[in-house]
Amino acid sequence: MVEAIKTAIKLGYYHLDTAEVYNTEPELGVAIKESGVPRENLFVTTKVHTKINDIPNAVDASLKKLQLEYVDLYLIHAPFFANSDADLQRAWAEMESVKKSGKARSIGVSNYLQPHLEATLKTATVPPSINQIEYHPYLQHGDLISFQQANLDIALAAYAPLIPVTKGKPGPCDVFLENLAKKYHVSEGEIALRWAIDQGIPAITTSGKEERLRDYLRAMTFKLTPQEVKNISEAGAEKHFRGYWKWEFPADDRS
């Protein structure tokens, strides 16, 4: 794990995303130390989940594992711990205290839907900077994207953007991804990454293989046309597939 992370940093991956529940914070900390890259050049994200009822101590535990004085972005991993709006608001108040302490340069959320965001914003003094969600052609979240973009100063980031070429195969996007991969002389995975990026949504993915890490960088060398993005979106809407947190939703829930 440490060597894989060091390889990613060497290739130019400077946004490093981890989480309390991934159990990779210690390895990431070692890799950062051994990479030789100045800390200020890296953007480190981690998330709180299991220790959600004590966020100040949770961030201290994560920083100790990471061997860092601060993280660039600290996220609430998911809203499903909450039984009420008050639970969401209490957790966000503790996140604001983490930011105020300097232990996180920025704070945000992950896997939040519109009701979670609305409840949080009712009492927030600092709004979440970002909402990191599972986002790909087979999970487009209905009105959530347009709601955030139109009404909130909250950025979006997409995790699991490769679902259509991994867990989501076979599916209605296959022919589009295959043809576009041939057109641009790249992999289908790179087309899936561009689908998010060309909507202005940063894509977060993972790999321990150097060759694949190099391939993903190639996704920054071309762009899909608006029509190609639309074609993939329309094909993706024909299928519903949720890769993560599926136990929290009815099988046909596309929110």
N, C-alpha and C positions, 0 to 999 in steps of 0.2 A: 504493500500500500504506500509506504513512504517513498519508494523509488518511483512508483507510478505518478505520484503527485509531483515529485521533483522533475520528472520528465515533462509533465504538463506545463509546469512553470517555465522550464527551459524553452519550450516551444512557444511561449508567449501567452499562456492562459494565466491571467493575473486576477481574475475574479474566482475566488475559491469558496465554494458553497458547501457547508456541512450542517450538522444538527445534533442536538443532544441525543436523539434516538438513533442516529446513524452509528454511534459508537466509533466515529472516526476522528474526533477532535484531537486526541493525543497524537495520532499519526500525522495529521495535518500540521500540528504544532512543530513536530520534529522536522517535517519536510520544509516548512518555512524557514526554520533555523538553518538547515543545511543547504538551502537553495542558493544562498549568497545574494539574493535579491533584497534590496532595502525594504523594510516593512512598509514604508510610506508609498511604495510602488504597487503594493498588493491591496486588493479589496476583498476582505474576509467577511463572509456571512455565516451566522449560525442561528439556531432556532431553539425555542423553549417549548417543551411539551409535557414531559412527565413531571417536571417541577413547576407546573403552571401556577400552583397555589403559593409559591414563594419565589417570585421572579427575581428579586434582588440577590438571593442566594444562588439561584440558578445561573445567572450571568457570571457570578464569581466563580462557580464551579467550572463553567465552560472556559472562562479566561485562563484559569489555572491549567486546564488540560491543553489549551492551545498555546500556552506560554506567551500570552500577549497581554498588553495593558488595556487594550480596547479592541472591539470589532467595528468594522465599518457599517455593518447592518445587522440588526438583531430583530428577529421575527417571532411572533406568536405562530407556532407551527400549524395550528388548526383551531377553529372555534368550537369544536364539538364537546369540549369540557363544560361549556356553559349551559346552565339550566334556565337562565334568565338574561335579560338585557343588563341587569346589575352585575352579573358575573363577568360579562364582556367588558363593562365599564371599569370594574375594579382591576381587572388584569391590565387594561390599557393605562390606567393611572400609574400602575407599577412600572410599565414600560416607559412612561414619560419620566419617571424618577431615574431610571437607568440612563436615559439620554442626558438628563440634567447632570448626572454624576460624571459624565464623560466616558463611561465604560462602553457606550455605543455611540458612534457618530450619527447614526440614523436608525430609526425604528419603523417597523412595518408589520404586516400580517401575511398569512398564507392560508389558502383554501377558504377565504371568506366569501360569502355570498352577499347579495345586496342587503338583506335584513341585518346581517352581522355588521356590515359597514355603517348602516344607518344608526344602529344602536350605539356603536362605538363613538360615532361623531357627535352624538347628542351631548356628551360630557367632555370630549377631548379638548385639550388646550393646544396640543400638537397633533395634527392629523397623521395617520399612517403615511409613510412616504411611498409605500409600494404594497401591492397585493400579489403574491406569487401563487399562481394557480396552475393546475393541470390544464393544459390547453393544446389542442390539436384538432384536426378536421373532424374527428369523431366525438369530440366534446367541446362544443363552441359556446356553451353556457348561456344560450338565449340572449337576454337583454343585458347581462352583466357587463359585458365589454363596453357597449354603447353607454350604459349608465355611468360607468367610471369615467369614460372619456368625455362625456358631455357635462357631467355634474360635479365631478370631484377632481381635486388636484392630487390624485393618487395614481402613481404609475402602475403598469402591469408588467409582470414577467411570467413567462411560460415554462413550466417544467413538464417533463415527459413529452416533448414535441415529436419524438420519434415513434410514438405508439403506432401510427399507421404502417410503419415498416417493420415493426417488431410484434408486440402482443396483439395488435389490431388486424393483422393479416389473416386471411384474405379479406378484402373489402372493396367498396366501390371506388376508392381513390387509387387502387393499384395501377390501372391503365394510365392514368394521368401522371403518376409518379414515375412510372417506367419510361414513358415517352419523354418527359421533361428531363429525366436523368440522361437519356441518350442525346437530347438536344444540346444540353449544356456540358456534356462530357463529365458528369459528376455522379455521385451515388444517389440512390433514392433518399437516403437519410439527409443528405445535403439539401435536397429539394424540400423535405419536410421542415428543416430548420429555416429555410428561406421563406416558407409560407408564413411563419410567425414573424420573422424579422421584417418582411416587406409590408407587414401591417403596423410596423413601429413597435413591436413587442419583443423585447430581448428573450432569447431562447436559452434555457439552461439544460445541459445534458451531461452525461458522464460516460467515461470509458477508461479502462486501464491499459488499453492497447495503443502503443505509440503510433502505429500506422493509421488507426481510426482517428486519433487526435489530430494527426496531420490532415486527414481528409476533411474533418470538420472545419478546419481553418479555411479550406477552399471555399466554404459557403460564403465567405466575405468577398469573394472575387467576382460575383455575378449577382444579378437581380432577376426575379420573376416579373413578368408584365402584370399589370392590374387584372387583365382578363385571365391569366393563368392562375393567379391567386383566387379569383372568383370561381373558376372552374373547380378547383380543389375544394373550396368551401362548399359549393353546391353539391358536389359528389359526397363529401363527408357528411353532409346533413342527412343523407339517406341511411346512415348507420349510427347507432349509439354505442359507445364503448368507453367505460370509465376504468382506468387502470389502477387507481389508488383511492382509498377511503370509500370503497364501494359499499361496505357494510353500513355506512351512514345514510345511504340513499335507497329509495325504491329502485327496482331494476330499470324502469323506464324514465327515471328522473334525469333530465338533461340540464338542470340548473347548475 
